[in-house]
């Protein structure tokens, strides 16, 4: 697919951060991606995991704004 961006991440590498503009659809081929939000104490609060062979549609596909969490 011409439009697809293939990206292999290392552990502890971020795909996007809170506040980023990220209007993409993601499909995880292998592994998993943890979606988290930083809370006021500075700790991460895990929102959900995206498992392999699953897709994720970021909310910014449908609306303008910034990412509310990091992955």
C-alpha positions in Angstrom: 0.0 0.0 0.0 1.4 3.4 -1.0 -0.3 5.2 1.9 0.9 2.9 4.6 3.8 3.8 6.9 5.6 0.8 8.3 7.3 1.5 11.6 9.0 -1.0 13.9 9.2 0.3 17.4 11.6 -0.8 20.2 10.5 -1.3 23.8 9.9 2.0 25.6 9.8 3.9 22.3 6.8 6.2 21.8 4.7 6.3 18.7 3.0 9.5 19.7 2.8 11.7 22.8 0.1 13.6 24.6 -0.5 16.8 22.7 0.7 15.5 19.3 -1.5 15.8 16.3 -1.9 12.2 15.1 -4.8 11.6 12.6 -3.9 8.0 11.6 -5.2 4.5 11.7 -2.9 1.9 13.2 -2.7 -1.8 12.6 -0.4 -3.8 14.9 1.2 -6.7 13.0 3.2 -8.2 15.8 3.5 -7.5 19.5 1.3 -4.9 21.3 1.2 -1.2 21.9 0.3 0.2 25.3 -1.9 3.4 25.3 -1.4 5.5 28.4 -2.1 8.9 29.9 0.2 10.9 32.2 -1.6 11.8 35.4 -0.8 14.9 37.5 1.6 12.9 39.7 3.7 12.2 36.6 2.9 8.5 36.5 1.4 6.7 33.5 -2.2 5.5 33.7 -2.6 2.6 31.2 -5.8 3.1 29.2 -5.7 0.0 27.0 -3.4 -2.3 25.0 -3.6 -2.8 21.3 -2.8 -6.4 20.6 -1.3 -7.9 17.4 -3.6 -8.2 14.4 -5.8 -5.4 15.8 -6.4 -1.9 14.5 -6.9 1.4 16.2 -8.6 4.5 14.8 -7.3 7.7 16.5 -10.0 10.2 17.4 -8.3 12.9 15.4 -9.4 11.2 12.2 -12.8 12.6 13.0 -12.0 15.8 14.9 -9.3 18.4 15.1 -7.2 18.6 18.3 -4.3 17.0 20.1 -3.7 13.4 21.4 -5.2 13.0 24.9 -2.7 10.1 25.7 0.6 8.7 24.6 1.5 5.3 23.1 
